[in-house]
Amino acid sequence: MSSQIRRAEQCCEIAHTEAVEDYLRTIFKLAGRSLPVTTSALAEQLGVAPPTVSAMLKRLEAGALVDRSAAHEIRLTAHGERHAEGVTRRHRLVETFLVQVLGLTWDEVHAEADALEHAISERLEDRIDSVLGYPTHDPHGDPIPPRTGRHVESWAAPLGSAAEGSRFRVQRVADDDSDALRYLAERGIRPGAVVEVVSREPFGGPMWVKVGRQRHALGPVLADVVHGEIA
């Protein structure tokens, strides 16, 4: 058996573990947000110690799923990106199914999808897609990668960058913090909503926004999880 064949088999074996799928999807998510993909960033996102991340990255590099840039940032290889897109697709389809079919709220589904994304077969994935009517975005506004074809993950500007007096159409909201999602939903701030930026407090204070007739204060951190474009 050639070394290339052995290497390919190793890739396939690695890619079928839940831990590896979690790492690949997290790398894909951070890179899509144009955030640095480093050992410390992965440790924070995954809730594990940096030495644990370093050990896993060695496995992923050995399996040709990731490599490192000259600046030591972690990048998905073409092979790793295909696997990451597949996991991301399952995750976002499951989130959409849980909201549209089972009636869960958008702040409840991220953790559930984290577990279920590893368990569904390709056949079930396609059936969920069909039942949902082939959605293009999940409840948080994240695009669902297609089964085939290239998927480009990109984020629009954050609400925090919008000028006073502007009208901002929400396209997607980061799903990392369930409390933040619940807070935003209670104020009508979700994909499709139009938010008017009323004013900003100085020295890093909150921005005041208007949704419909209601005014709300959003701190800098919360404003930066809401992404979209000027309406």
Backbone torsions as a table, in degrees:
resi	resn	phi	psi	omega
1	MET	NA	132.0	-177.8
2	SER	-73.6	160.3	179.0
3	SER	-64.5	-33.0	179.6
4	GLN	-65.1	-41.0	179.1
5	ILE	-66.7	-43.1	178.4
6	ARG	-61.1	-39.6	179.6
7	ARG	-64.9	-42.2	178.3
8	ALA	-63.0	-41.0	179.2
9	GLU	-65.2	-37.8	178.2
10	GLN	-62.8	-41.3	177.8
11	CYS	-56.7	-49.3	-177.5
12	CYS	-61.8	-41.6	-179.1
13	GLU	-64.1	-45.0	-179.6
14	ILE	-62.4	-43.2	-171.4
15	ALA	-68.0	-11.1	-177.9
16	HIS	-96.1	8.1	176.3
17	THR	-93.7	146.8	-178.1
18	GLU	-63.0	-41.7	-178.3
19	ALA	-60.9	-43.4	-179.7
20	VAL	-64.8	-41.3	178.1
21	GLU	-61.4	-37.9	177.1
22	ASP	-63.0	-43.1	179.4
23	TYR	-64.8	-45.1	-177.9
24	LEU	-62.8	-43.1	-179.8
25	ARG	-66.9	-36.7	179.7
26	THR	-68.4	-41.5	176.0
27	ILE	-61.6	-43.6	179.3
28	PHE	-60.8	-41.8	-178.6
29	LYS	-66.4	-48.2	-178.8
30	LEU	-63.1	-43.8	179.8
31	ALA	-63.6	-38.2	179.2
32	GLY	-64.7	-27.6	177.4
33	ARG	-89.5	6.0	-178.5
34	SER	60.2	33.0	176.6
35	LEU	-97.5	150.1	178.0
36	PRO	-61.4	132.7	177.9
37	VAL	-102.7	96.6	-177.0
38	THR	-124.8	170.5	178.2
39	THR	-58.8	-44.6	-178.3
40	SER	-67.2	-37.7	178.7
41	ALA	-65.1	-41.3	178.0
42	LEU	-66.6	-39.9	178.8
43	ALA	-60.0	-42.5	179.7
44	GLU	-66.8	-44.7	-178.4
45	GLN	-65.1	-39.9	-174.0
46	LEU	-93.3	-8.8	178.5
47	GLY	69.7	36.7	179.5
48	VAL	-127.8	169.6	-179.3
49	ALA	-78.8	148.3	178.4
50	PRO	-53.2	-39.1	177.7
51	PRO	-61.9	-31.9	176.9
52	THR	-66.1	-41.5	177.6
53	VAL	-62.8	-45.5	-178.6
54	SER	-58.9	-41.2	179.5
55	ALA	-64.9	-41.7	179.6
56	MET	-68.2	-38.9	179.8
57	LEU	-61.8	-34.0	176.1
58	LYS	-63.1	-40.8	177.3
59	ARG	-63.6	-43.9	-178.2
60	LEU	-66.6	-38.4	176.9
61	GLU	-66.1	-41.2	178.6
62	ALA	-63.4	-31.2	179.1
63	GLY	-89.8	8.1	178.1
64	ALA	60.9	32.5	177.4
65	LEU	-96.8	-27.3	175.9
66	VAL	-137.5	160.6	167.8
67	ASP	-141.5	-175.8	-177.4
68	ARG	-125.0	142.8	177.3
69	SER	-78.5	174.6	177.4
70	ALA	-61.7	-26.7	178.7
71	ALA	-89.9	10.0	176.9
72	HIS	71.9	14.9	172.5
73	GLU	-78.8	149.2	-176.2
74	ILE	-88.8	133.4	-179.0
75	ARG	-129.9	145.3	172.3
76	LEU	-75.8	138.2	168.9
77	THR	-76.8	173.7	177.2
78	ALA	-59.3	-39.3	178.8
79	HIS	-65.8	-44.6	179.3
80	GLY	-65.9	-36.3	-179.9
81	GLU	-65.6	-39.2	177.6
82	ARG	-60.2	-44.0	178.6
83	HIS	-66.1	-41.7	-179.5
84	ALA	-62.9	-40.4	178.2
85	GLU	-63.4	-39.1	179.4
86	GLY	-63.9	-44.2	178.7
87	VAL	-65.5	-42.4	179.5
88	THR	-63.1	-39.9	177.7
89	ARG	-60.9	-47.7	179.7
90	ARG	-62.5	-43.6	-179.2
91	HIS	-58.5	-48.0	-175.2
92	ARG	-74.0	-32.2	174.0
93	LEU	-65.7	-42.1	179.6
94	VAL	-64.1	-43.7	177.4
95	GLU	-57.4	-43.8	-179.2
96	THR	-64.7	-42.2	177.9
97	PHE	-61.8	-44.1	-178.0
98	LEU	-64.0	-34.3	179.1
99	VAL	-79.5	-51.1	-171.7
100	GLN	-76.6	-34.4	-174.9
101	VAL	-101.4	-44.0	-176.4
102	LEU	-94.4	-8.8	172.9
103	GLY	79.5	16.8	174.8
104	LEU	-72.4	158.5	177.4
105	THR	-87.5	161.5	-172.6
106	TRP	-67.1	-18.3	177.3
107	ASP	-85.1	-7.4	-177.7
108	GLU	-97.8	-15.8	-163.2
109	VAL	-92.6	-18.4	-173.7
110	HIS	-63.3	-48.9	-178.8
111	ALA	-65.5	-38.6	178.7
112	GLU	-63.5	-43.3	179.8
113	ALA	-66.1	-32.2	176.9
114	ASP	-56.0	-39.2	-179.2
115	ALA	-80.6	-43.4	-173.8
116	LEU	-74.3	-25.9	-176.5
117	GLU	-60.0	-24.1	-178.4
118	HIS	-87.0	-14.5	-169.2
119	ALA	-101.3	-20.1	-174.1
120	ILE	-85.4	143.9	178.9
121	SER	-82.8	168.5	177.1
122	GLU	-62.1	-37.9	179.3
123	ARG	-63.7	-44.4	179.1
124	LEU	-67.0	-38.6	176.8
125	GLU	-57.1	-46.4	179.6
126	ASP	-66.3	-35.3	178.8
127	ARG	-67.2	-42.3	176.7
128	ILE	-60.1	-44.2	179.2
129	ASP	-58.3	-44.1	-179.4
130	SER	-66.4	-46.6	-179.7
131	VAL	-59.8	-35.9	-178.9
132	LEU	-79.7	-8.2	-179.0
133	GLY	83.5	27.3	177.9
134	TYR	57.3	61.9	-179.2
135	PRO	-65.9	150.8	178.5
136	THR	-99.7	-17.8	-178.0
137	HIS	-139.6	151.5	177.6
138	ASP	-88.5	179.5	-175.3
139	PRO	-61.2	-22.1	180.0
140	HIS	-90.6	1.2	-178.7
141	GLY	89.0	3.8	179.0
142	ASP	-74.7	133.2	178.6
143	PRO	-68.1	139.7	178.9
144	ILE	-90.6	115.9	-179.5
145	PRO	-57.8	141.2	178.1
146	PRO	-71.3	162.0	177.1
147	ARG	-61.8	-42.2	179.1
148	THR	-127.2	158.8	179.0
149	GLY	95.3	161.9	-175.8
150	ARG	-78.3	135.2	177.1
151	HIS	-114.8	127.0	177.8
152	VAL	-107.8	118.4	-179.5
153	GLU	-92.6	119.2	178.9
154	SER	-145.7	153.6	-178.9
155	TRP	-116.7	137.8	175.8
156	ALA	-76.8	-178.2	-176.7
157	ALA	-67.5	147.4	176.5
158	PRO	-76.0	153.3	176.9
159	LEU	-56.8	-33.9	-178.6
160	GLY	-60.6	-17.8	-179.6
161	SER	-92.6	-4.9	-177.2
162	ALA	-74.4	141.7	-177.5
163	ALA	-79.0	156.0	175.2
164	GLU	-57.8	138.4	178.7
165	GLY	87.6	-7.5	-178.9
166	SER	-85.2	158.7	174.5
167	ARG	-110.1	129.2	-169.3
168	PHE	-121.9	122.9	178.5
169	ARG	-94.7	121.8	-177.7
170	VAL	-74.5	130.2	177.7
171	GLN	-109.7	-39.2	178.8
172	ARG	-155.8	156.7	-177.7
173	VAL	-132.6	130.2	179.0
174	ALA	-59.7	137.8	-172.2
175	ASP	-103.3	18.5	-174.6
176	ASP	-72.4	-30.4	-171.7
177	ASP	-118.4	109.5	-177.1
178	SER	-67.1	-33.5	178.3
179	ASP	-65.1	-40.4	178.4
180	ALA	-64.8	-41.0	178.9
181	LEU	-62.7	-41.9	179.3
182	ARG	-64.7	-43.3	179.5
183	TYR	-60.7	-45.8	-178.7
184	LEU	-66.7	-42.2	-179.5
185	ALA	-61.7	-39.2	179.6
186	GLU	-63.3	-21.3	-179.7
187	ARG	-105.4	10.5	175.3
188	GLY	74.8	17.4	-178.5
189	ILE	-98.6	99.8	-178.5
190	ARG	-155.5	169.1	-177.6
191	PRO	-50.9	132.8	-178.9
192	GLY	98.2	-21.9	-179.3
193	ALA	-72.4	148.7	174.3
194	VAL	-108.5	124.3	-175.7
195	VAL	-112.9	129.5	175.7
196	GLU	-96.3	126.9	178.2
197	VAL	-85.2	111.6	-174.7
198	VAL	-85.6	-51.9	-177.3
199	SER	-163.2	171.1	177.3
200	ARG	-131.3	138.4	172.9
201	GLU	-82.6	147.0	-178.5
202	PRO	-75.5	172.2	174.4
203	PHE	56.7	44.2	176.1
204	GLY	75.7	16.2	179.3
205	GLY	-75.6	-177.9	-176.1
206	PRO	-73.4	162.6	169.8
207	MET	-102.2	144.6	177.2
208	TRP	-100.0	129.0	-178.9
209	VAL	-126.6	161.6	180.0
210	LYS	-125.7	128.4	174.8
211	VAL	-122.6	112.2	-170.8
212	GLY	66.7	-123.4	179.5
213	ARG	-102.5	-0.9	-174.9
214	GLN	-97.9	137.3	176.1
215	ARG	-100.1	141.7	-179.6
216	HIS	-139.8	148.8	176.3
217	ALA	-99.5	132.0	176.8
218	LEU	-124.9	123.8	175.4
219	GLY	-70.2	165.0	-177.3
220	PRO	-56.3	-40.5	-178.8
221	VAL	-65.4	-44.7	-178.8
222	LEU	-67.8	-39.6	179.9
223	ALA	-63.1	-27.6	-176.6
224	ASP	-85.7	-3.5	174.4
225	VAL	-92.3	-8.1	179.2
226	VAL	-99.5	123.9	-176.0
227	HIS	-124.2	148.8	179.3
228	GLY	177.0	-145.2	-176.4
229	GLU	-146.9	162.1	177.2
230	ILE	-67.5	128.8	-176.0
231	ALA	-81.0	NA	NA
